[in-house]
Amino acid sequence: MKGIRWTGLIACSALYGAIYVAVRYPLPADYIGHAQLGLLLFVLPGALAALTSKESPLTAMVIAIALASPPCLVLMQSDGFNSVGLGQEIAFIASAVFWCGSGTLGVMLWRTLMAIHHQQDGKGHL
């Protein structure tokens, strides 16, 4: 796997797992008059995967989520957590994958726009 840094994968997987637990089972105070914006936090692991893997950021994101999702799913289905059905957990993971991918694609878009901007600066264009 050329261009994928293992430290980035581990950091992305750990961040994904921490966000998964924090968002899936928030504190009771989080419900008081606030919108549920927790899924947007999954943009962060996707962005981290893209920032640590310049050559293949989407592959790095998919590998990191593949490493982190099964332990999260097993943890949430254990007796220690007030678990919902397995289907709802899988749907939540699918939403998390979407938002992680959005974070990765956002960083890729930013890099592309910055590269175009630097090319135009070098040629004397506005």
Buried (B, 14 or more C-beta within 10 A) or exposed (E): EEEBBEEBBBBBBBBBBBBBBEBBEEEEEEEEEEEEEBBEBBBBBBBBBBBBBBEBBBBBBBBBBEBBBEEBBEBBEEEEEEBEEEEEBEEBBEEBBEBBBBBBBBBBEEBEEEEEEEEEEEEEEE
